[in-house]
Amino acid sequence: MSKINRLFNILLQINTKNKFTVQELADEFNVSKRTILRDLEELSTLGIPLYSERGPHGGYRLINKNGLLPPITFSENEAISLFFACQSLQYYDSIPFEHESKSALNKFYNYLPQELKKKIDSMSERVLFITPTRQEKTPLLKNIMDAAIDQEVIQIEYESKRGFSKRIIQPIGIYSSNGYWYMPAYCFNRQQNRLFRIDRIRMLEVKNNFPQKKDFSNLTLNTWFKKTEEKPKELIKLYVILTREGILKCDFNIWLREKIKILDDGTGLIDTYLNKNEIGYMSEFFLGLGDDVEVKHPIEIVTLIKEKASAILNKYA
């Protein structure tokens, strides 16, 4: 076995052991203790955090109890895709393990071959993965993620349109969408699943030994999304006429752009059904399109747009 292969296999071995001795490794790899000592010294110089303990029950162990990942070989395209996947997170003001992710990306980049570094540097000037940048802070993001993973019940102080309120919830998970972080959770106050924006959470306290704690072993984010899609909704007819410019503006709305029918003259038509809970949001969205949109149905959206437009006119009268 070559020295490089032996070092690699030693690293794999010690990563799975709480403690090991030089003699154990020497017997396993059929080399002398002196050779193993030289190998361990070389691994230490490469940054592997080894600690030696003297005495009859001594030996070696990794200082980092969480262990180390073994070396992994990437193709050039795999390395590029991994680098840009991590770099795309820079547009989020907060992410879990923010410091660790930056450290890992820098470490990964520094170990790349020089030619591949040059290629990534060149691509960085030509390729960007942009997520809308938000000013809202999410200092409790990692705490909430940990609570979801550990299935803990937490008490939060939450800010909504009606002001601040305290809720006792059990997080199902966290996800990001359009630059915001969201948390679906079971709310014990409302006795149903609710969706919370994490930047609106002002306080968090873990409620140990909570008697009504739920078992979310089989309720993952994927199953939550599926149940949300399958849940019966109260629907209402949506009929909207769009100019060419209105079509382009609606393209930024993931849900609406799939519903647009392009007519022969280049204008657009939306003829679908809308969840009644979305009436308020859609009225504000269509109001922002100005005269590039004409809402025919539902009357509730038409009424809200008139009220909002009238309030704007009065403000500038």
N, C-alpha and C positions, 0 to 999 in steps of 0.2 A: 504494500500500500504506500502511495506517495505521501510526502509530508503534508501537502495541501489537503488531500483527501482525509488524512488522519486528523488534522486540525478541525476540519469540517465535522467529522464524525464525533470527535471529542466534544465539540460544542453542542451537538445534538444530544449526546449522552448526559452532559452535566445540566442541560436545561430541564431534564426530566427527573433529576435527583435533588433531594433536600441537602444531602451531604455525600461526599465521596472521598476516597483516599487515592493517593498516587499509586499504591499497590494494586487497587482494584482496576484502575485504568491500564496499568502496565500489563496485568494479566489478560484483560479484555482485548487489548490491541497487540499483545505478544511482542512488546518492546521493553526496554529497560526502564527502571524508575527514573534514571537520569534523563532519558529521552522525554518522558512524560513531564518532568519538571521544566525542561526547556520549552516544551509545547505550551504548558500553562503560563510560563513567563511571556511567551510570544502572544498568547491570547490576551494577557493583561495589557500589553503594549498596544493592542488593537482596540482597547476600550472595554473589554469584557470585565465586569466588576467582580473579581474573585477575592475571597477572604479566607485566610488560613488560620486554623486553630491548633495549637500545640497540645501535647499530652497524649496519654494512652487512648483516649476517645476522640482525638483530634481528627483533622482532615480539612477538606476544602468545601466551600459552599459559595453560591452566588449571593452577593450582597442584596441584589434586587430580588425580593421574594416572589414578585410577580413573574419572574423568568424573563428570558429573552427569546425573541423570534429567531429561528434559524435563518441562515442566508437563503435568499430566494433569487433565482435567475429570471430576468425579464428580457423579452425581445425588445428591439428598438421601439416599435410601435406601442408595445405594452407600457414601456417606461414613459413615453410621451403622453399617452392617454391618462396614465395615473397622475402624472405631474399636473396636467391641465384640469383634471377632475378635482384635485385638491386646491389648485389655485383659484378655481371658480368660486370657492367659499369666501374669498376675500371681500366680496361685496356685501356679505352679511356683517352687520355691526357686532353680533354675538353668535358664537357657535359653541357647542359643548367641546371641551378639551381645546379651547382656542390656543393656548400657549403650546400645548403638545402638538397640535396639528401644524403650527408654523415651524416648530423645531423639527418635526418629522420631515416636512417638505424640504427644509434647508439641508438636513442630513442626507436625504435621498438625492437631492440635486448635486451635492458636493461629491458623492461617490460615483456619479455618472462619468463615463469617458468624455474627454475633452471635446471630441467631435460631436457627440450627442448634446453636450451642453450648448455648443454653438448653434446647433439646429433648434433647440428649444428656445434659446435667446432670440433667434431670428423669428420663430413662430410667435413668440410672445408679443412682438411688435406688429404682427399681422392678424392674430387670432385672439378674440376675447369672448368669454362666456359671461354675459352681464345679467345680473339679477337686480331688480330695482333697489336702490339704496334707501334705507329708511332711517330716520333720526331716532326712532323709539328704541330705548335700551331694554335689554332683557337680562338683568343681572341674576335672575333666579332660574335661568334656563337649565343649567346643569343639575341644580337641586330637583327640579321637576322631572328631568329625565331619569335621575336616580330613583325618585319616588315611583315612577312608572315601571322601571325595571324591577324594583324590589316589591312592587304591589303594595305600597304604603298609602295610608289614608293621611291627607294633609288638610289643614285649615288655611285658607287664603283670604286676603283682603283684595277684592276685585273692583276695578273701576269700570262702570258702564255709563250709558247715557243718563241713567237715573241717579248717578252718584256712586259712592263707595258702599260695598256690602261685604259681609263675611260669609264665606261658604265653606262647608266641609265636603271635600271631594276625594275621589280616588282616580288618579290619572290612568288612562288607557295607553297613552303614548304621546309623542310630539311629532309634528311634521312642519315643514316650511312650505309656503306658497306665496308667490308674488312678493317676496322680500319680508314677509311676516312669519313668525312662529306661532303655531296653534297647538292646543292641547284638548283633545276629546277626553272627557272624564265623566264618571258617574257623580252626580250632585245629590248628596243626601238631603239637602234642604228642599230641592224640587222633586226628589225621588225619580229622577230620569237622567239619561245621558245628555250632557250639554257640551257645547264647544266654546273654549275660552281662548282669547288672544293673550299670549304669554307676556307681552310688553305691558299689559294692563294689570298685571298682578303686582301688588305693592308689598305684600308680606306673605311669609310661608312658615308654617309650623307643623312638624310631623306629629300625628296623633297616634301614639303607641297604644297597642292593645285595644283598638277601637272595636266595640262588640259587633257592629253591623258590617264589618269588612267583607268586601266581595271577593269571590274567586275568579280572577281574570285569566286563569291558565289557558283557556281556550278563546279568549277575546283579545285578539291582536289588532293592530292598526288595520291590517288588510281586511279582517272580518268585520271590523267596525265600519269601514268604508263600504263594504258590500251590503251590510245591513242598512246603512243610510240610504244607499241607492235603491234598495228593495222596499224601503218603508213607504207605505201609501201616503201620497201627498194630496192636499187640496189644490187642484189646478184651476187655472183661469186662462181664457183665450188671450193670446198676444198677437196683434196684427200691426206691423210697422212698415212704413215706406221710407226708403233711404235714397239719398242722392249718391252719385259716384263717390264724393268725398265722405259721405256718411258710411259707405261700405268700408272704406279704408280705416276710418276711425273705429268702427266696430270690430275690425280685425284684431285689435288688442284685447278684446274680451273673448276668452277661450270658449265660453259657452255659446255666445251669440254668433260667432263667426261660422260655427257649424250649422246654424239655422238659416243663414242668408241664402236666398235664391236670386241669382243674377238674371235680370230681364234682358230682352233683346236690345233695348236702348241704353244699356249700361247701368241703369239704376237697380236698386235692390229691394227685396221684399222679405220680411220675416213673418211667417205664418206658423205659429207653434203654440204650445201651452207652457205656462209659467207657474211655478209654485207661488201661492199667495204670499208667503213669507218674504218673497223677493220684490214685492211691489215698491216698497220704499227705496230700496237700492236702485232698481231699474228706473224709477222716476228721476232720481238724481243723475244717473248715467245719461239718460236720453236728454235731459235738460242741458247737459254739457255739450251735446252735439249741435245745439243751436238750430238753425234752419236747415240743417242737413238731414233732419229726421222729422217724420210726421207720425205720431202715434194715433192709431184709429181705435184700438181696443187694447186693454180694458179701460173703461171709463175712470176707474180709480187712479190709474197712472196719469191720464189726461188731466184729471182734477188736481192732482198733486203738482204737476208741472205748471199749471196755471197759477196755483197758489204761490209756488216758489218764484215764478217769474214776476208776479205782481209784487211780492215782497222786495225783490231786487229793484224793480222800478220805483217803488216808494222810497227806498233807501237813497236813490240818486235823483229823486224829484226835486 
